[in-house]
Amino acid sequence: MLQKVAFQGERGAYSEAAAVEYFGPNIEPVPCESFEDIFERVTSGQVESGIIPVENSLAGSIHRNYDLLLRYNLSIVGEVQLRIAHQLMVLPGVKAEQIKRICSHPQGLAQCEGSITRHFPHVERVSAYDTAGSAKMLREEAMTNAAAIASRRAAEIYKMDIIHPDFEDNPENYTRFLIISREAIEPEGEAKTSIVYAMDNAPGALFKSMAVFALRDIDLTKIESRPLQGKRWQYFFYLDFIGSQHQSHCHNALNNLQETTSYLRVLGSYPRNV
C-alpha cells in the first residue's frame, strides 16, 4: 500500500513536488484545501505524513504553519528544500500572441513580475488561490487566451505546453518544507532539532536562552518569534539547531533551557537536509 502524504493545494503544487523529492514517486499524494486540513488529516490517521512549507528564500517565513506546529501535537520527522522554478504554460496550440491574461497565485505573479513586464507588458494579471490551481483552471475552462504560472509537474499533470521555462525573475528561489507525522523519530547521522519556547519578560532572558547553546558550540540555524496569544508583547520563539535531542550536549542544553523558560516543547529531531 502506498504511503499517503497530505499537502496543500491542487495536484501539481510545489508541495506535491517536494513530497516526491523527499519520499520518491511511490506515494499517494492527498491534496488539501488548507494547511490546517493537513494537520487534521495527519492527527486523525487519514494519512501517514504531511508536508508543509515553512520558509521561502525570497518571501520569508510562512507564519501560519509555525502557529499550527504549536497547536497540534505532531512531530517534525524530516525536511526538504525545493527550488521553485516557475513555468509559463498554455493549452497545447496556444501561441504567445494570443495571451491576454496570466493567472497564478499572487506570490507566483510577484516572483515573475519582471519577466511578465518584459515579455507581456499589456496582459492582465489574474490572482488564483494556487499555482497549480491556475493550470487546472486553464484546462477545465479551455482558456485559449490565457497562460498560467505553475510548476513543471503541474504542466505534466494538466497536459500543458511550457512556452517560457524558468520564468521567475530570481533563480535563487527555494522553499524549505517540513515533514510532519504522529510519531517522533531518532535520526541517524547529521541531524537538526526544532523547538518552541516562551519566557517571562525579564532583562537578559533572550540572551540567557541563546547562551545555553553558545556555551556548548551548538549551531543555531534559525530563530523565529510569534505572538503569545493573550499576553500582549510576549512571544513564542521557534528555534532550529544542528544536532539531535538524543545527543548528550544537545540534551544538556535543552535541560538548561528548561530552567530559564516558562514553556518548552521539542517539535522534533530529524535528518538535516543541507
C-alpha positions as CSV (number, residue, x, y, z in Angstrom):
1,M,0.0,0.0,0.0
2,L,1.3,3.4,-1.0
3,Q,2.1,5.9,1.8
4,K,-0.4,8.7,1.9
5,V,1.1,12.2,2.1
6,A,-1.1,15.3,2.6
7,F,-0.1,18.6,1.0
8,Q,-1.9,22.0,0.5
9,G,-3.1,22.8,-3.0
10,E,-4.1,21.1,-6.2
11,R,-2.3,18.2,-7.8
12,G,0.9,19.7,-9.3
13,A,1.6,22.1,-6.5
14,Y,5.1,22.7,-5.4
15,S,4.3,21.0,-2.1
16,E,3.5,17.8,-4.0
17,A,6.8,18.1,-5.9
18,A,8.6,18.5,-2.6
19,A,6.8,15.4,-1.3
20,V,8.0,13.4,-4.3
21,E,11.5,14.8,-3.9
22,Y,11.6,13.6,-0.2
23,F,9.7,10.3,-0.4
24,G,10.2,9.3,-4.0
25,P,7.5,8.7,-6.6
26,N,5.8,5.8,-4.9
27,I,3.4,7.7,-2.7
28,E,-0.3,8.6,-2.8
29,P,-0.4,12.5,-2.7
30,V,-3.5,13.8,-0.9
31,P,-4.5,17.4,-1.8
32,C,-5.8,19.6,1.0
33,E,-7.6,22.9,0.8
34,S,-5.8,24.4,3.8
35,F,-2.7,23.9,5.9
36,E,-4.9,23.2,8.9
37,D,-6.5,20.4,6.9
38,I,-3.1,18.7,6.6
39,F,-2.6,18.8,10.3
40,E,-6.1,17.4,10.9
41,R,-5.6,14.5,8.4
42,V,-2.2,13.5,10.0
43,T,-3.6,13.8,13.5
44,S,-6.7,11.6,12.7
45,G,-4.6,9.0,10.9
46,Q,-6.2,9.5,7.5
47,V,-2.6,10.0,6.1
48,E,0.7,8.8,7.4
49,S,2.5,12.1,6.8
50,G,2.0,15.7,5.8
51,I,4.3,18.2,4.2
52,I,4.2,21.9,4.9
53,P,6.2,24.9,3.7
54,V,7.8,27.0,6.4
55,E,10.2,29.3,4.7
56,N,10.9,30.8,1.3
57,S,14.3,32.2,0.5
58,L,12.7,35.3,-1.1
59,A,9.4,35.8,0.7
60,G,10.4,34.7,4.2
61,S,8.6,32.6,6.8
62,I,5.1,31.1,6.5
63,H,3.8,32.1,9.9
64,R,0.6,30.2,9.7
65,N,2.4,26.9,9.8
66,Y,4.6,27.9,12.8
67,D,1.3,28.6,14.6
68,L,-0.1,25.2,13.6
69,L,3.0,23.4,14.7
70,L,2.4,24.7,18.2
71,R,-1.4,24.0,18.1
72,Y,-1.1,20.3,17.1
73,N,0.7,17.5,18.9
74,L,2.7,16.3,15.9
75,S,6.4,15.7,15.3
76,I,8.7,17.0,12.6
77,V,10.5,14.0,11.1
78,G,12.2,15.4,8.0
79,E,12.9,18.4,5.9
80,V,13.5,19.1,2.2
81,Q,14.4,22.1,0.2
82,L,12.9,22.6,-3.3
83,R,13.9,25.1,-6.0
84,I,10.8,27.0,-7.1
85,A,11.2,27.1,-10.8
86,H,8.1,28.8,-12.3
87,Q,7.0,27.7,-15.8
88,L,4.8,29.8,-18.1
89,M,2.3,27.4,-19.7
90,V,-0.6,27.3,-22.0
91,L,-3.0,24.8,-23.5
92,P,-1.5,22.9,-26.5
93,G,-1.6,25.0,-29.6
94,V,-2.0,28.4,-28.0
95,K,0.5,31.0,-29.2
96,A,2.2,33.7,-27.2
97,E,0.4,36.5,-29.2
98,Q,-3.0,35.0,-28.1
99,I,-2.3,35.6,-24.4
100,K,-4.4,38.3,-22.9
101,R,-4.1,37.3,-19.2
102,I,-1.7,35.4,-17.0
103,C,-3.0,33.5,-14.0
104,S,-1.2,32.3,-10.8
105,H,-1.0,32.6,-7.1
106,P,-0.2,36.2,-6.1
107,Q,3.3,35.1,-5.0
108,G,3.9,33.4,-8.3
109,L,2.9,36.6,-10.2
110,A,5.1,38.7,-8.0
111,Q,8.1,36.4,-8.4
112,C,7.7,36.7,-12.2
113,E,6.9,40.4,-12.4
114,G,10.0,41.3,-14.3
115,S,9.5,38.5,-16.9
116,I,5.9,39.3,-17.4
117,T,6.6,43.0,-18.0
118,R,9.4,42.2,-20.4
119,H,7.5,39.6,-22.5
120,F,3.9,40.5,-22.0
121,P,3.7,44.2,-21.0
122,H,0.0,44.6,-21.7
123,V,-1.6,41.4,-20.3
124,E,-4.0,41.2,-17.3
125,R,-2.6,39.6,-14.2
126,V,-5.2,37.3,-12.6
127,S,-4.7,36.1,-9.0
128,A,-5.6,32.4,-8.3
129,Y,-5.7,30.5,-5.0
130,D,-2.9,28.2,-6.0
131,T,-0.2,28.0,-8.8
132,A,-1.3,24.5,-9.8
133,G,-4.9,25.6,-9.5
134,S,-4.3,28.2,-12.2
135,A,-3.1,25.5,-14.6
136,K,-6.1,23.3,-13.7
137,M,-8.4,26.3,-14.3
138,L,-7.0,26.8,-17.8
139,R,-7.5,23.1,-18.6
140,E,-11.1,22.9,-17.2
141,E,-12.3,26.1,-18.8
142,A,-10.4,25.6,-22.1
143,M,-8.9,29.1,-21.8
144,T,-7.2,29.8,-25.1
145,N,-6.4,33.4,-24.4
146,A,-4.6,32.8,-21.1
147,A,-1.4,31.4,-19.6
148,A,-0.6,30.1,-16.1
149,I,2.5,30.2,-14.0
150,A,3.0,26.9,-12.2
151,S,5.4,24.0,-11.7
152,R,6.7,21.7,-14.4
153,R,4.8,18.9,-12.6
154,A,1.6,20.9,-13.0
155,A,2.3,21.1,-16.7
156,E,2.7,17.4,-16.9
157,I,-0.5,16.6,-14.9
158,Y,-2.7,19.0,-16.8
159,K,-1.1,18.4,-20.2
160,M,0.0,22.0,-20.8
161,D,2.7,23.3,-23.1
162,I,5.5,25.3,-21.4
163,I,6.3,28.3,-23.6
164,H,8.7,30.1,-21.2
165,P,10.7,27.7,-18.9
166,D,12.1,29.0,-15.7
167,F,10.1,32.2,-15.9
168,E,10.9,33.5,-12.4
169,D,13.0,36.7,-12.0
170,N,15.4,35.3,-9.4
171,P,16.7,31.8,-9.7
172,E,17.7,31.7,-6.0
173,N,14.1,30.9,-5.1
174,Y,13.9,28.0,-2.7
175,T,11.3,26.8,-0.2
176,R,12.0,24.7,2.9
177,F,9.4,22.1,3.7
178,L,8.9,20.1,6.9
179,I,7.6,16.5,7.1
180,I,5.1,16.0,10.0
181,S,4.0,12.7,11.5
182,R,2.2,11.4,14.6
183,E,5.3,9.6,15.8
184,A,8.7,11.1,16.5
185,I,11.9,9.5,15.2
186,E,15.5,9.3,16.4
187,P,17.6,10.3,13.4
188,E,20.9,8.8,12.4
189,G,23.7,10.9,11.0
190,E,23.7,14.7,10.9
191,A,20.5,15.9,12.5
192,K,18.6,19.1,13.1
193,T,16.2,19.8,16.0
194,S,13.3,22.3,16.1
195,I,11.9,23.6,19.4
196,V,9.5,26.3,20.6
197,Y,9.7,28.1,23.9
198,A,8.4,31.1,25.9
199,M,10.0,33.1,28.6
200,D,8.9,35.7,31.2
201,N,9.6,39.2,30.0
202,A,12.7,39.9,32.1
203,P,16.1,41.7,31.3
204,G,18.5,39.3,29.6
205,A,16.0,36.5,29.2
206,L,16.5,36.0,25.5
207,F,20.3,36.3,25.9
208,K,20.3,33.5,28.5
209,S,18.2,31.3,26.3
210,M,20.8,31.7,23.5
211,A,23.7,31.2,25.8
212,V,22.8,27.6,26.6
213,F,23.6,26.7,23.0
214,A,26.6,29.0,22.5
215,L,28.3,27.6,25.6
216,R,28.1,24.1,24.0
217,D,29.1,25.2,20.5
218,I,25.7,24.3,19.1
219,D,25.0,25.9,15.8
220,L,21.7,27.8,15.6
221,T,20.3,27.9,12.1
222,K,17.0,29.9,12.6
223,I,15.0,31.7,15.2
224,E,11.5,33.0,14.6
225,S,9.2,34.8,17.0
226,R,5.4,34.6,17.1
227,P,3.0,36.5,19.4
228,L,1.9,34.6,22.5
229,Q,-1.9,34.8,22.4
230,G,-3.5,36.5,25.3
231,K,-0.3,38.1,26.6
232,R,0.5,41.5,25.0
233,W,4.0,41.9,23.7
234,Q,5.1,38.5,24.7
235,Y,6.3,35.8,22.3
236,F,6.9,32.2,21.5
237,F,10.4,31.6,20.0
238,Y,10.8,28.9,17.4
239,L,14.4,27.8,17.1
240,D,16.3,25.3,14.9
241,F,19.7,24.0,15.8
242,I,22.2,21.4,14.4
243,G,22.1,18.2,16.4
244,S,19.7,15.8,17.9
245,Q,17.9,16.0,21.2
246,H,19.2,12.5,21.9
247,Q,22.9,13.7,21.8
248,S,24.2,14.4,25.3
249,H,25.4,18.0,24.6
250,C,22.0,18.9,23.0
251,H,20.1,17.1,25.7
252,N,22.0,19.1,28.4
253,A,21.4,22.3,26.5
254,L,17.6,21.6,26.5
255,N,17.7,20.8,30.2
256,N,19.5,24.0,30.9
257,L,17.0,25.9,28.7
258,Q,14.1,24.4,30.6
259,E,15.3,26.1,33.7
260,T,15.1,29.6,32.1
261,T,11.8,29.2,30.2
262,S,8.1,29.2,31.2
263,Y,7.3,26.8,28.3
264,L,9.4,24.5,26.2
265,R,8.5,21.8,23.6
266,V,10.7,19.9,21.3
267,L,8.9,19.7,17.9
268,G,11.2,17.0,16.6
269,S,14.7,15.9,15.7
270,Y,15.2,14.8,12.1
271,P,17.8,14.2,9.4
272,R,19.3,17.5,8.2
273,N,18.8,18.4,4.6
274,V,21.6,20.8,3.6
